[in-house]
Amino acid sequence: MNWSDLGSLAPIIWAVLTAAAVLLVDIAAPGRRAPAIATALMGLAVTAAVVLSLAGHTETAFGGAYVVDGLTAFLDLLFVAIAALTIMFADDYLQPRGLPIAEFAAVLIFAITGAMLVAGSADLLLLFVALELMVLPGYLLAGYARNDPYSTEGAIKYFLLGSFSSAILLFGLAYVWGLTGSTRVDVVAAALAQAAAKGSIAPGLAMGLAFMTAGVAFKMAAVPFHYWTPDAYQGSPTPVTAYLSVGPKIGAFAVALRLFVAALGPLKADWLPIVIVLAALTMTLGNLVAITQDNVKRMLAYSSIAHTGYILVGLAAYAGGQHSGISAILFYGAAYTFMNMGAFAVITALQRRPGVTSQISTFAGLGRRSPWLGALMALFLLSLTGIPPLAGFWAKAYVIVAAIQAGGWLTALAVLAMLNAAAAAFYYLRVVVYMYMRDPAEDAPPLSPGLLFRVGLAVTGIATLVFGLFPAILNAASSAAGVLKG
């Protein structure tokens, strides 16, 4: 090993040290929550600074297995932001229930280190190990409320189905390794380009492609591999649900970019029909089932499935010949992170007192009970709907435009995406109606989130507005997408 390779892993090393420091601080000051939270947030801030210091550089480490480039930096910053916001939202929920924050923060940061390793993986074996490092802590977080049977049930379902999907994905990777003789992404791409030039692919390679598609589709909760999502989201502590709705999802799409775009790009004509079908089924079923939900957490779970479908439209656009589909995916991931975490944060504020449900009736009169919480929830829901000029509108617009530019069957997929976005307005705006056109319950508890929570909620609200009014983040997304050729 070249010791200089460790410099490329500096952000991941800092994240690991941050998680370790949180545990040590908790040992030194047991029962005190503020030191652990401050340590976690300061460590994540340093990690973000280290990522920025490496931005603009392109280098490889460990013999080409890990790469630092614009895509790695973009995704790393997004993962650090997800971890920081989750910690800022979590304590208001965990403290009244007697759940420790230090272990929560440490496990969460370890999960983020896996996601960061995924972002820079240029080797199929490292990609799989990094993916497992990302999802295994997620199983722990889903069952973090260990005395809640719903949390335990969701965690078990998530773990069992996740284990099966990991085995399926690994089986597919084994096929690719056996047929190409390498696990390095660039070598695999070159071998597959030669195979594609012959006009047809081997049956074993087609089988491997099918296994890999199924494995990755589960991680991103695409239909028909979505069954774990509603139970895991509804049963998990609400801050964990906020994380699960964006962290593993963005991580799964990072896997798709490194695997399907970088390694399997020469076969994109073969996997394009699969992605088109997955995108169409995912956004349509997700929206249709979300319409029937009276529990807002469960509704947002199915909404999350629908948004997976929208992002898959961008992947299909890339396979159809539009490289802008990749930048659309990255912008969508950034915009979706802030607006969706903000929506779950409002649910967290409502559930600060144990026993409060996330039924839609809980939101009755929220606009009068807490005008600022009601206004922010309306902002997030309108953005998720795709109302201009908020971030969600531009996110949907970019993937749809990329699909239209690709032409062919992708034009029909773009039309279907627009119809789904219109249908989604029903269940999003239904919550807004309850907040402003229904009377609050007489026994509704007062809402008094902590300062750190309010700061985090303000960050998500500002980001949702700024990404919409000044979508300059698209330039960063385009620059990050430029490292993926093909």
N, C-alpha and C positions, 0 to 999 in steps of 0.2 A: 504494500500500500504506500502511495505517495502521501506524505503528510500534508502537502498542499491541498489534497482532496478534501481535507476537513474544512477548509475555508469555504468550499462550495456548499457544505452542509451546515454552515454557521447558523442560519435561521432555525433549522430543525434542532440543532444542539441547544440553542438558547431556549427553545420551547420546552425541551426535555428538562433543562436545568430549572426553568420556571416551575414546572409541575413538581419537581423534587423540592424546590424551595418552599412551595406552598405547604407541602407535607411537613417539612422541618419547622416552619413557622408555627404550624398548628401544634406540633409537639412541644415547642418552646412556650407557646401561649395557648394552652388548651381551653376550649370554650369561648375564646374570643374570635369573633367572626371578622371584624374589620381588618386586622393584620393580614389574614389569609386572602381576603378580597383585594386589598391594596397590593400585596405581593404578586398576585395573579395578574392584575391589570398592568402594573409597572413592568412585569416580565414580558407581557404581550406587547407593550409599547416598545420595549427594547427590540423584541423580535421583529416588529414591523420596521423599525429603523434599520435593522440589519438587512432585511429584505430590500429596502429602498437603496441601501448602499451598494447592493449587488445588481440593482436594476440597470439595464443598458449593457450588461456584459453577457457574453455567450461563451460558456466553457463547459467541458465535460469532466467527470470525475469517476474514479473507480473503473478505469478501463472503458469508459463510455456507457456504463450502466445508469449513471445519473447525469442529468444535464441541467444547467442553469441558463435560462433564456427568458425572453419577455413573457412567454406563457407561464413559466414557473413563477415569476415575480407577481404577475397579475393574480393568479390563483392563490398564492401564498398570502397576499394582502387580504384577499377576500376571506380566506379561512381564519386568519387572525381576527378580522372584524367580527366574524360569526362567533368566535369563542368569547371575545370581549363583551359583546352585547348579551350573550347568553348569561354570562356571570353577572352582569349588571342587572338583569331582570330576575335572576334566580333567587336572591336572598329574601326578597319580599314574600316569596312563595314558600321557601324551605323553612325559614325561621319559625313562623307560627306553627308549623307541623313538627318541629323538633328534629329536622333533618340537617345533618352537618353540611357546611358549605365548602370546607377545605377538601374533603374527599371528592365532592362533586366537581370542584374546579380542577383538581389534579387529573381525574379521569377524563374530563372534557378536553383538557389540554393535550393529554396523551392521544386522544382521538384525533385532534387537529394535527399532531405531528405526523400521524399516518396519512392524513389528507395532503399535507404538504409534501410528503415523500411520493405520493401518487403523482402530484403535479409535475415533478421532475424526473419521473421514471422513464428510462430509455431502454429498459430490459424487461421482458415479459415476466420473468421470475420475480424481479424486484417489484414490478407493478402488482403482482398478486400478493406478495408479502405486505406491501404498503396498504393495499386495499383491506386486508384482514386486520392490520393494525388500526385502521380507521373504524371498521365496523364492530370489532369485538368490544371496545369500550361502550359503543352504542347500546349493546345488549344490557350492560350493567346500568347505564343511565335510564333505560326504559323501565327497569325494575327497581329504580332507586327508592321509591316509596314502598319499602318491603312489606309494610303492614297493610297495604292496599291490595286486595285480591285482583282488582282490574289491572293494576300496574304489573303485578306478577304474571297474569295471564297474557298481557300484551308482550311482555319481555320474552316469555317462553315461546310464543308463536314466532316472534321476530327471530329468536335464536335458532329455532328448529328449521324454519324455512330459509334463513340466512345461511345456515350450515350446508343445506342441500344445494343452494344456488352457488356457493363457493366451490363445492365439489364439482358441479357441472362446469363452471367456468374453468377450473383447473384442468378438467378433462379436455376441454376445447383447446387450451393452451398447449397441452401435451401433444395433441394432434399437429398443431402448427409447428412445434419444435421438432417432432419426428419427421415431418415432411420437408422442412426447410433446413434442419441441421443447426439451428441457432435460436437463441432467445433474445438476441439484440434486435431492437426495433428496426434499425437501418438495414441490417443484414436480411431480416425477414422481409422487409419491403422490397429489397432488390430481388430476392428469390421469387417472391410472388409476382413481381413485374415480369420476370421471365416466364413464369407459368401462365400468366394472363395473356402474354403475347402469342401463346400457342392456340388460343381460342377457346379453351375449356379448362376447367380446374378438376383436379383429382377428386373422386368421391370422398376420400378421407378428409381432404381439405374442406369440402362442403359440409361434412359432418362436424368438423372442428368449428367452422364458422357458426353453425347452428347452436352448438353448445355454448360458445362464447356469447352469442347474442342473447340466449336465455339467461345466462349468468349475469350479464351487465344489465339486462332489462329488469331483473329482480331488484338489483341495487338501486335503480332509479325509479322503481315502482311503476313500471309500464304495464299496461294491460296485455296479456292476462296474468301477469306475475305480480299483481298488486294486492293480493288478498290480506297480506300482513299489515298493510298500511293503516286502515281505519282503527283496528283494535289496538295496535301499538301506539298510535297517536292519541286515541281517546284515553287509554289506560295510563299513559306516561304522565308524570308531573308536567304541568303546562310549560315551564321553561325548557324541559327536555323535548317536548313536542315541537317547540319553536326551533330548537337545534336540529332535530331529526328531519324537519320539513325542508331544511336548506343545506345543512352540512353534508350528510351522506349523499344527498341528491346532486349537489355541485361536485362532490368527489366522484360520483358515478359518471357524470359527464366528463370529468377530467380523465377518467379511465377510457371513456369512449373516444376522446380526442387522441390520447396517446396510443390506443389500441386500433381503433377502426380507421382513424385518419392517418396517423403516422405509419403504423405497421401494415394495416389491411387496405390502405388507400388504393393500391393497384387493383383491388377486387371490388371497388366501390360500385361498379355496374352490377355485380352479383348481389351485394347486400342492400342496394337501394330499394328494391321492392319490399324487402322485409321491413325496412325503416318506415316506408310509406304506410304500410298496413299497421305497424305498431303506433305510429303517430295518430292515424285516423281513429283507431279503436280507443287509444288512451284518452285523447281529449274529449271524445264523444261520450264514452261511458262515464268518465270522471264527472263531467258536467251533468249528465242525466241523473246520476245517483245523488249528486250533491243537491239537486233541486228538492229531493224528497226528505232531506235531513232537517230535524228540529234541534239537534245539538250542534252548536257552532264549531266546536273542536272537530267533530266528525265531519261536518260540512267542509271545513278547511282542509281536512285530510283528503277528501275526494277532490276538492279544488286543487290540492297539490298534485294529485294524479293528473288532472286536466292540464296543469301547467307543464308537467313532464311531456305531454303530447305536443304542446306548442313548441317547446325547446327541440323536440325531435324533428319538427318541421325544418328547423335550421340545419340539422344534421342531414336531412334528406336533400335540402337545397345544395349543400356542399357536394353530396354524392351525385347530384344532378348537374354539376358543373359550375356552381356559383360559390367561389371561395369566401364570399361575404357571409355565407351561412355560418362560418365559424365565428366571425366577429359578432354576429347576431346572437349566437349561443352565449358568448361570454358577456355581452351586454345584458342579455336577459337574466343570466345568473346573478349578476351584480344587482340589477334592479329588483329582482324577485326576492333576493336576500333581505333587503331593507323593508320592503312593503309587507312581506309575509311575517317577518319577525316582529314588526310593529303591531300587526293584527293580533298575533299570539300574545304580545306583551300586554295589550289591553285586556285580553281574557285573563291573564295572570293577575292584573290589578283587581279585576272583579272577584277573583277566587282567592284573594289574600286571606280572607277569613275561611278556615276549614269548614267544609260542608256546603259551600256555595257551588252550584253546578254551572255547566256551560250551556244550559238550555237557552234557546233564543229568548225565552221569557225573562231571563236574567238581564237582558240588555234593554228591557222596557224602560223608557224615560231616562236613559243614560245621558242624553244630550242636556237634560235639565239638572240631573243629579251632579254631574261633573262635566261642565261644558267643554273643557279642554280635552278630556278623555274621549268624549263623544265626537268632537271635531277631528281628532287624530284618527279614531277608528273609521270615521266616514272617509277621511283622506286615503287611508290604506285600502279600504274596500273599493273605492272608486278607482284607485290605481290598479288593483287586481282585476277589476272589470275591464280596464283599458280605456278609461275616459281621458281625452286629451285635456291639458298637455302634460299629464302626470307620467311618471316613469314607466308604468305598466303599458301605457299607450304606445310609447316608442319601442318598448321591448317586443310587443306583438307586431308592431308595424315592420320592424327590421326583419323578423323571421318570415313574415308574410311576403314582403317585397322580394326577399331573396328567393323564395319559392316561385313567385310569379316570374322573376327573371330567368329562372332555370327552365321554365316552360314544361310542356308535355303534361304528364299526369300530376306534376307538382302544382300546376295551376289549379286543378280541381282540389288538391289538398289545401291550397291557400284559401280557396273559397270556403271549404269546410271549416277551416280555422276561424274565419270571420264569422260564420254562422254560430260556431260554438262560443265565441266571445260574446255574441249578442245574447245567446241563451244563458250564459253565466251571469248576466246582469240581473236576472230574476232573483237568484238566491243571495247575491251580494247586497243588492239594494233592499231586499227584504229585511236584513238586519238594520239598515239605516232607517227604514220605516219604523221598526220597533223602537229605535233609540229616540226618535223625534216625534212620533205620532202615537205612542202608547204611554199610559201613565205608569210611573214606577210603583213597585210593590210597597205597601205601607211599612213592611219590616225590612226594606232594603238597607243594608249596612252602609255606613259612611265609607267613602273612598279616600284613602290618604297614603298613596305610594311614597316610598322613601326618596331621598334626594338623588341617590345613584340611579334608581329606577327612572326617575323623571328625566335625568340627563340622557340615559340610554334611549328613552322614548323620543326625546327631542332629536337625537341624532338620526333615528330612523325616519322621523317625519321630515326633517330637513333634507336628508338624502333622497327621499321619494320626490320631493319638490324639485331639488336641484337637478337630479338626473332627468327630470321631465322638461324643466324650463331651459336647462343648459346641458344637453346630453353630450358634453365633451368627453365623457367617459368612453364614448364610442371610439374616439381616436385611440385611447389606450387599448381598448379591446381589439381594434384593427391592427395595432402594432403587435400585440400579443399573438393574434391569429396569424400574422405574417411569418412566424417561425415554422408553421406547418405548411409544407409545400405540397403541391398536388392538386 
